[in-house]
Amino acid sequence: YINFVSLLCIFCHCSAWCKTAPDVVCEGQFNNGTFLKPVPCKWTNGHSFETALLLSVFLGMFGVDRFYLGYPAIGLLKFSTLGFMFLGQLIDILLIATQVLNPSDGSAYVLDYYGAATVRLSRDNDTYLLLDN
């Protein structure tokens, strides 16, 4: 469910029935080609992506972006070295724009529902490809 005021997810935890791809064997509780997958939650704590990016572009040499995201030690270091001679500011702009640098409490950015969100895909050893002989 989507909150139409903030355009964020209301219920943060849910599971979805998924079907395996062709030639993929699913080992687990159900051996019928379906499995129950938890949908990941992106909880927020009020840190806006647009605000963090604008702070990094315009005030990043003073470390304001790092203070905003909850990294006061790096923010103080950037402030005292003028953003690591502007190289640290450029790196932080790239890290925030690609959403690699998130708030320090582990939360996600507050984004519009149709905003520029990135999703990291990961793989593990639980699924394998069944080759034909």
C-alpha positions as CSV (number, residue, x, y, z in Angstrom):
1,Y,0.0,0.0,0.0
2,I,1.2,3.5,-0.9
3,N,0.6,6.6,1.2
4,F,-0.6,9.2,-1.3
5,V,0.7,12.1,0.7
6,S,4.3,11.0,1.1
7,L,4.3,8.5,-1.7
8,L,6.0,5.9,0.5
9,C,5.2,2.4,1.4
10,I,2.9,2.1,4.4
11,F,3.4,-1.6,5.4
12,C,7.1,-2.2,5.4
13,H,7.1,-6.0,5.6
14,C,5.4,-8.5,3.3
15,S,6.1,-11.6,1.4
16,A,5.3,-12.5,-2.2
17,W,4.9,-15.8,-4.0
18,C,7.4,-16.2,-6.7
19,K,7.9,-18.8,-9.5
20,T,11.3,-20.0,-10.5
21,A,12.7,-19.4,-13.9
22,P,12.8,-22.2,-16.4
23,D,15.6,-24.8,-15.7
24,V,16.0,-23.5,-12.1
25,V,15.5,-25.9,-9.3
26,C,14.1,-24.5,-6.0
27,E,15.1,-26.4,-2.9
28,G,13.1,-25.7,0.2
29,Q,9.8,-26.1,1.8
30,F,7.8,-26.2,-1.4
31,N,9.1,-28.4,-4.3
32,N,6.5,-27.3,-6.8
33,G,8.5,-24.5,-8.5
34,T,7.2,-21.7,-6.3
35,F,8.7,-20.1,-3.2
36,L,7.8,-17.4,-0.7
37,K,10.2,-14.4,-1.0
38,P,10.3,-11.6,1.6
39,V,10.1,-8.2,0.0
40,P,12.9,-6.0,1.4
41,C,12.0,-3.0,3.4
42,K,13.5,0.4,2.8
43,W,12.8,2.3,6.0
44,T,13.5,6.0,6.2
45,N,14.5,8.4,8.9
46,G,13.8,11.7,7.3
47,H,17.0,12.2,5.3
48,S,16.1,13.5,1.8
49,F,18.1,12.4,-1.2
50,E,17.6,15.7,-2.9
51,T,18.7,17.7,0.2
52,A,21.8,15.5,0.6
53,L,22.8,15.9,-3.0
54,L,22.3,19.7,-3.0
55,L,24.3,20.0,0.3
56,S,27.1,18.0,-1.2
57,V,27.2,20.1,-4.4
58,F,27.1,23.5,-2.8
59,L,28.4,23.0,0.7
60,G,30.4,19.8,0.4
61,M,33.7,21.5,0.8
62,F,32.7,22.4,4.3
63,G,31.5,18.9,5.2
64,V,27.8,19.9,5.6
65,D,26.6,16.9,3.6
66,R,28.4,14.5,6.0
67,F,27.0,16.3,9.0
68,Y,23.5,16.0,7.5
69,L,23.9,12.2,6.9
70,G,25.3,11.6,10.4
71,Y,29.0,11.3,9.8
72,P,30.4,14.2,12.1
73,A,34.0,13.0,12.1
74,I,34.4,12.9,8.4
75,G,32.4,16.2,8.2
76,L,34.8,17.9,10.5
77,L,37.8,16.5,8.6
78,K,36.3,17.8,5.3
79,F,35.7,21.2,7.0
80,S,39.2,21.5,8.2
81,T,40.8,20.5,4.8
82,L,38.3,22.3,2.5
83,G,36.8,19.1,1.3
84,F,40.1,17.3,1.0
85,M,41.1,20.0,-1.5
86,F,37.8,19.6,-3.3
87,L,38.6,16.0,-4.3
88,G,36.6,14.7,-1.3
89,Q,33.7,16.9,-2.4
90,L,33.7,15.4,-5.9
91,I,33.8,11.9,-4.5
92,D,31.0,12.5,-2.1
93,I,28.8,14.0,-4.9
94,L,29.3,10.8,-6.9
95,L,28.7,8.6,-3.9
96,I,25.5,10.4,-2.9
97,A,24.2,10.6,-6.5
98,T,24.7,6.8,-7.0
99,Q,23.2,6.2,-3.5
100,V,26.2,4.3,-2.3
101,L,26.6,6.7,0.6
102,N,23.4,6.4,2.8
103,P,22.6,7.9,6.2
104,S,24.7,6.6,9.0
105,D,21.8,4.9,10.9
106,G,21.3,2.4,8.0
107,S,18.1,4.0,6.7
108,A,17.3,4.8,3.1
109,Y,16.8,8.2,1.6
110,V,13.3,9.7,1.4
111,L,12.5,9.6,-2.3
112,D,9.4,10.3,-4.3
113,Y,7.6,7.1,-5.4
114,Y,8.8,7.7,-9.0
115,G,12.1,9.1,-7.8
116,A,15.6,8.1,-8.9
117,A,15.9,5.0,-6.6
118,T,18.6,2.4,-7.1
119,V,18.3,-1.2,-6.3
120,R,21.3,-3.4,-5.6
121,L,21.0,-7.0,-6.8
122,S,22.8,-9.7,-5.0
123,R,23.3,-13.3,-5.6
124,D,23.9,-16.2,-3.3
125,N,24.4,-20.0,-3.4
126,D,20.8,-20.9,-2.7
127,T,19.8,-21.0,-6.4
128,Y,21.6,-22.9,-9.1
129,L,21.1,-23.6,-12.8
130,L,20.1,-27.2,-13.7
131,L,21.9,-28.2,-16.9
132,D,20.5,-30.8,-19.3
133,N,22.7,-33.8,-19.9
